[in-house]
Amino acid sequence: MSGEDNRGQGPATPGSRRYLVGILMLLAAALCFASHNVFTKLSYDVAVQPTTILAIRSILALGLFAIILGGTGTPIRVPRALIWLFLLTTFFNLTQNFAILTSFEFIPVSLSILILYLFPIIVAIFAITLGGERASLPVLGAAALGFAGVALVLQAEPTSLDWRGLALAGFSAFALATNVYGASVLGRKMAPLAIPFLFSVLGAPLFSAMMIMDGGPHWPTTAGAWVFVIAVVTLPMALILFYAALPRAGAPRSALVLNMEPLLTVALAAGFANEFLEPLQLVGGSLIVMAIFWIALSRTKPAT
């Protein structure tokens, strides 16, 4: 990775080598995010606790970001005028991470991620209510489609779905939308990798303290060690790939490609965790995925 600061550098032209590399990095990031989701759930089956996953992955992410940023000379500074926005964004980033991983204990990981992926719709609503964007038919249509999908997901055997998992996943979607919206504002004045690095600076000690208070670290049984390793390594890899791809592919296209995560999570959950969605849940999940692709496409402008 070069030492140049990517602030102000526009996305590459579609079809160029730099652009294609960015798309491939995004696909790899989506696969890493999905793998982290599923193997985190599998780690719970070998005696690992969510706080241990959060702490170890945060420490790894902090170390990787420090190495990368130290080698590139990227400035790490929060503008004074944005301190309160940074603190609010950090709060939602950290609570979102805790909420979504904890939701895996109560409901299938596929459903958690499908509910989480309402966040692009919430971001679009934020852009209308807070950012001055005009309400458009694609945004309103995608919102209606996405929430209809959630309704179908919840109608499938509702008594078997723990309300705690649903509430945590729903809060996580709102928190992630707030995080994304805040980070997009911070990114206008800060280097892309500096934002997740600072999240890790605060998250690593916080989650480590939570892990210790939880009686941890809770290491996996010998037979399940490989599951735990995949769970904690894939998240830092996904973050680095995503933030490195942003200046290459551009934010709208990056969001569009990353929407592969729920599809990959459903597939991996079926293949590795033996979690299969009910037919009605598959229909609802399909509506959610259609909605997030619709809204991403509506917000993607051709490069000039």
N, C-alpha and C positions, 0 to 999 in steps of 0.2 A: 504494500500500500504506500503510495507516495506521501510526501510530507506536506503537500499543498493543502491549504484551507479551502474547503469546498463551498463555503458561504458565497452566495452570489453567482456560482457557476450553474448554469441552467442544465436541464436534463439533455442527454444526448439525443440526436435525431433517430427516430425509429428506423431500424435496419442497419444502423452503424454497429461496429464491433463493440464499442463501449456500451451501447444500449442493450445489445443482446447479452453481454456479460451481466449487466444489471438484472435482466429478466431471469437468467439462469440462477443468479444469486438469490433472487426473491423466491423462486420455486424451491430452492434448497432450504431457504429460511422457513417457508411454509411447512415443508416436510419435517424440519427440526422442531418447530412449534408443536406440530401434531404428535410427533414422537415423544416430546416432553410430556404432553397431556396424558397419553396412554400409559407410558412407563412410570409416570408418577403414580397413577392409579394402581398399577401393578406393584409398585413399591410398598404401598399400604398393606398388601397381602403378605409381605415378608417382614412385618413389624416396624417399618419406617413410619415416622410421624410427619405431617405436613411442615411443622416448624423446622425439622431437620433438612428437608428438601429445600425450603426457602433459604435457610442459613447457608448451606453448602453451595447452592447455585449462586447466591449473591456474592459470596467470597470469591468464587471462581470468576464470575463476571467482573468483579472489581479488579482482580489481578490481570485479566486479559485486557480490559479497557486501559488500565494503567500502563501496560507494556506498549499497547498500540499508540496511545496518546503521547507517551514519553518518547516514542521513536519518531513521531511526526511533528512534534513541537506545536501541536494544536492548542490554542489558548483555552484555558478552563476558567471561565469567569461569568458570573451572573450579573448583568447590568443592574445597578442600584434601583432603577425605576421598576424592575421586574421581580424584585425579591419576593414580594407577597404572592405574585402569580406563581413563581417557582415553588414556594413552600406549599401552596394549595395544590399544585400539580403533583408535587412529590407525595403529599398525603394521599391523594387518590391513587397514585401509582402503587404505593406500598399496600394500601388497604385492598386494592383490586387483586394484587397477587395473593394475598392471604385468603381473600374470599373465594377466589376461583379454585385454588388448590383444596380448600376445606370442603367446597361443594362436592368434590369427587368422592368424599366419604359417604355421601347421602344419596346421590342419584348417579345414573350412568354418565361416564365422562362425555359420551357423544351428546347427550342432552345438555349438559353444562356448557359445552362449547357452542352448540347451536343457539342457546339463549344468550351467551356472551356476545355472539356475533350480530346481535341487534345493535351493537355500538355504532356501526357506520350510520345507521338511521338516526340514532340519537345525536351524533355529531352533526348531521345535516340539519336537524332541528335546532341545535345550538347555533349553527351558522345563520339560520333565518332569524331566530329570536335575539341573538346577541351580536351577530356579525353583520347584520344588515342585508343579508342575501334575500332575494325575493323568493317567496314560495312558488314552486313550480309543480306541474303535474307529475313529472317523474319522481320527485321527492315525496309528494303526498301519496302517490300510487304505491311506491316502494314501502312507505311506512305502513300503509294499510295491509299490503301483502305480507310484510314481515310479521306484524302483530297477529294477523290471521293464522300464519304458520305456527306461532307460539301457542295460540288457542287450540289448534289441532294437536300439537305435541302434548299439551296438558290434558286434553280430553281422553287420550289413550290410557286406559287403566289409571285414572287419577288417584285412586286410593293407594296405589303402589309407589307413588312419587312422594318422597319426603319433603314437606314444605320447607324445611331448613335448607336443603340443597337448592330448591327453586329460588328461595329468597336470596341466598348467597350468590347464585349465578345471575339473578336479576340485578342485584346491587353491583356486581362485578361489571356488568354491561354498562351501567350508568357511570361507574367510576372510571372505566377504561375510556369511555367517550369524553369525560371531563379531562382525563390525562392527555388524550390525543389532541383535543382542542387546545389545551394549555400549552402542550409541547410545540404545537404548530406556531403559536404566537412567540414562544421563547426561541424557536428555531430561526426567526427572522433576525435575531441579534446574537445568536450563539452558534458555535460550530456543532454539526449534527451529533457527533459522538460524545461531546461534552455533556449533553443532557442525560443520557442513560448512565454515563460514568458517575455523575453527581448523585443520581438516584441510587446507584450502588454504594457510593460513599456513605450515604445515610442508611440504606437498607441493610448492608452487611452487619453492622453492629446491632441494629435493632432486632433483626431476625435471629442473630446469634444469642442475644439476651433472651428472646422468647423461647429459643430452643433449650437453653439452660433452665429457664423457669419451668419448662415442660418436662424436665427430667432427662433431657437429651445430652449429647446426641444419641439418637436411636438408630443404630446401624442395622443393616439387613442381615438376615441369616445367610450363612455361607452360600447356600444354593441360589439365593436371590441377589447376590452382589452385583451381577451383570445388569440386572434390571435397574438397580439404584444408580449405577454408573451412567447408563444411558439417560436416565431421568435428569441428573444434575448437569451433565455435559451439554446436552442438546439445547438447553435454554440460552446459555451464553453464546453458543455458536449461532443460534437463530438471531439473537440481537445484533451481533456483529455483522452478519450477512445482510440483515435488513437495513441497518443504518448505513452500511457501506454501499448498498444498492440504491438508496434514495437519490443521491446526486446523479446517478447514472440513468435511472429510469424515470425520475420525477415522482412527486408525491401521489398524484391521482392514479397513475399506472401502477405504482407500488401497492397502493391500497387494493386495486383491482386484482392483481396477481395473488396477493396475500389472502384473498378470500378463498383460496384453495384449502386453507387450514381446516375448516369444519368438515369438508369432504374427505380430506386425508385422515382426520381424526376418526370419523365414522368408519372408514375402511380399516384403519389400524386397530381400532377397538374391536371390530368383528374378528380380525385375524389373530390378534394377540390376547385380548381380554375376554373373548367369547361373549361380547355384548352385542346384541342384535336389537335393532329398533322394531317396534310394532309397525304394521302397515300404515296405520293412521299417523304414527310419528314420522315415518318416512315421507309421507305426503306433506306434513307440516314442516319437516326439515327441508324438503325440496323448495317449499314456498319461501322459507327464510333465506336460503342460498340464492334463489332467484331474485329476491328483494335486494340483497346486498350487492349482487352483480349489477342489477338495474340502476341502483343509486350510484354505484361506482362509475358505471358507463356514462351516466348523465352528467357526472362531474369531471369527466376526462375530456380534455380539449386536445385536438390534434396539435402536435408540435409544429412550429413554423420555422 
